Amino acid sequence: MERAVRGGILLLCLSWASTVWAEEKVTIWWAQWEPAAALQILGNEFEEETGIAVEVKQIPWPSYQDQVFLNFGNNRTDFDIVIGDSQWIGRGATKGLYLELTDWLPSAVDIETIHPRAARYLCEYPPGSGKFFAAPCETDAIGFVYRKDWFENEGERAAFKTRYGRELQPPDTWQEFRDVAEFFHRPEQKRYGMSLLTGRGYDSIVMGFQPFLWAWGGDWGDAETFEVQGHLNSDGAVEGLRFFKDLLQFATEGGENADYYFNLEAFSNGSTAMVLDYFPFYPGIVESMGDQVGFFKVPRNGDRRFISLGGQGFSISKKTPAHQQELAKQFIAWFQQRRVQEKWITYPGCFTANTELLESDAFRAASPYNATFAESLDHLRDFWNVPVYNELLAAAVQHLGEALDGVREPREALDALAEEHEMILMEAGLLEMQ
């Protein structure tokens, strides 16, 4: 009898172990877009090789941040890996949400192969510290798509040269951009010069304003001291905001409140000459419009060209069991392999952080926007990625929106924003009381 009981227990244990093995799975949360779909395809290949399943849950961008941080409020997260925005890393690192990867990451990827901007803004906290809380996943940047067929039309080229005294081509400076936007802006024909990023949801307006802030010599603040006054509301910053606002006279209808999806529609419907967006949103446009479109980098002002960084890294939840954390590491290490990265860059909108691959002919040939994307990387900068980034972001959205809507003059708006940002940073203990 005792032998039979022991045998039954053994069978139950073996059955349980078999079930656990069969159900081993890594759950990843990411926003809903082309790269997430591609990651699921690679996840299926990982399962074939290892027996460990991968589920990539895609959440619409407008609700992604809220759902992630609500889930972090639970004792255990429903995900093992979150592919988080660059701005989240400070909060994730300091609030006990992200597992520190400093000792482990060098065993999964040669740190020297990671593009320095990707390492600094997507993986490290504090930036440049060498402390890692994420592994590279998707590098990203904003850039312009334009109506190549309009630019190459002989009648348009002749008219532009007569009016502006130079050839019609993708603009390299913001003044050239203004001229091209003005030239193509023909609202009576339902044709418009451009659409920038001005939306009030999440970070659209901030990502759209940043290139002007930096190119005119302003900044969000001092990265070491966190002082904001004199940086965010400097004369240059004010001029940058004025130029940004002035461009809206050439925007498509509704362009004073244009988010990422609005711009995709404004371009896809054939009405707009130039549109600003993140590169991974462009595969659909290329698929539908083909050689009618081209791409160019965010313009410069004088010798200053700065581009809003996007992208996300793999972060492992500290609120998932240790066994799941190990499975997550297995998948991340597998993804970082050169052979997998070479496959990753063949999918539309999927961008590696591997510097050598970014410079390769294979990458540049994979999609018509890839060369422009690669040329943009050395100009990337980011918003604050401190733990109170969301409070800083909300204040920026409010005050910048008031400036674009004419509720406040640009200087008044930036003075108010600088004051509020310093208060937020003081309350967070980042800026010392004066």
ABEGO torsion letter per residue (X at the ends): XAAAAAAAAAAAAAAAAAAAAAABBBBBBBBBBAAAAAAAAAAAAAAAAAGBBBBBBBBBAAAAAAAAAAAAABABBABABBBBBAAAAAAAAAAGABBBAAAAAAAABBAAABBAAAAAAAABOBBGAGBBABBBBBBBBBBBBBBAAAAABAAAAAAAAAAAGBBBBBBABAAAAAAAAAAABBAAAGBBABBBBABABEAAAAAAAAAAAAAAGBBAEBAAAGBABGAAABAAAAAAAAAAAAAAAABBBGAABBBAAAAAAAAAAGABABBBBBAAAAAAAAAAAEAABBBBBBBBBEABBBBBBBEBBBBBBAABBAAAAAAAAAAAAAAABAAAAAAAAABBGBBBABAAAAABAAAAAABAAAAAAAAAAAABBBBBABAAAAAAAAAAAAAAAAAAAGABBAAAAAAAAAAAAAAAAAAAGABBBX
